[in-house]
Amino acid sequence: MRGWWQELAGLVLPVDCAGCGAARVLLCGVCRGALSGAYAGPVRPSPRPAGLPVVHGAAVYEGAVRAVVLAHKERGALPLAGWLGGALAAAVGAALAGAGGAAGGEVALVPVPSARRQVRARGHDPARRIALAASARLRRAGVPVRVAPVLRLRRAVADQAGLGARQRRENLAGALEVCRDGARVTAGARIVLVDDLITTGATLTEAARAVRAAGLARGVAPRAAVVAAAADSFVRNRSATSSGQKSCE
């Protein structure tokens, strides 16, 4: 019951910008620009975990972007899902372009699931809500896409906060599985795993493993897309640094 009144309150009550605190606006123009996805591109955490699919991100996880992601995820600012979904849509578009173009059949966005206790505590499932907003944006652009929430946790996992890369991999190893009707739900579709954030890559690696184990990605490797990633995870930033050029972020 938490979600509906928070969403209504966000629509009718004066608020400050979730990104920078500007008065009486849910998200100001500058912070909306940070989530525009104009520079969406490939991201790769270092070290890159074995089995991590090709991942594209829309924005650097810092400043206003970090504040907006956390406001939506942890503080229930549900109306922000529209802008976060727009950013995710840009990352999905970049992922599809990297896989040979946006044309070529239906796309299934598979959100990384949250633990039930987290959904209860937050009042919503952030990745699924953002995926729904992204799919709506993509459909308006002519991309045949739908959300397919076919992943679920098969065992309890510890809170990832405070865990290092190796500990996160061990915590999540074998934790995800595809639900019984997963193959039917995603049949014939290209799979793009989606989440709000990538840090070490452990979560998306485990999601990709579960998808492959269930035979959902026969012939076409799953891709992944996220709203945000650390600045040094963006491949172009590494290239710019190595060549002595200024980063575009």
Secondary structure, DSSP 8 states (H G I E B T S, - for coil): -HHHHHHHHHHHS----TTT--TT-SS-HHHHHHTS-TT-EEE--SS--TT---EEEEEESSHHHHHHHHHHHHS--GGGHHHHHHHHHHHHHHHHHHTT-S-SS-EEEEE----HHHHHHHSS-HHHHHHHHHHHHHHHTT--EEE---EEESS-----TT--HHHHHHHHTT-EEE-TTHHHHTTT-EEEEEEEEESSSHHHHHHHHHHHHTTTTTTS--EEEEEEE-GGGBHHHHHHHHTT-----
